[in-house]
């Protein structure tokens, strides 16, 4: 049984998939993430869903609940980054 089968995707609900992120200064993520999960902490340089450039520090195994369209390679030292998406 799939509990998501007859449910409409919602920003208030859980992500429906998680995608590995390779930081890139030129390309947006394939889908805008509703949050990022980071395995190994450090600095994240990102572009929000609204288009604002931000740099934040995150700890190991962090969830950053911000809409994200791009994770930049320049300025990012965190690794094991995953995009939580709603498909």
Buried (B, 14 or more C-beta within 10 A) or exposed (E): EEEEEEEEEEEEEEBEEBBEBEBBEEEEBEBBBBBBBBEBBBEBBBBBEEEEEEEEEBEEEBEBEBBBBBBBEEBBEBEEBBBBBBE
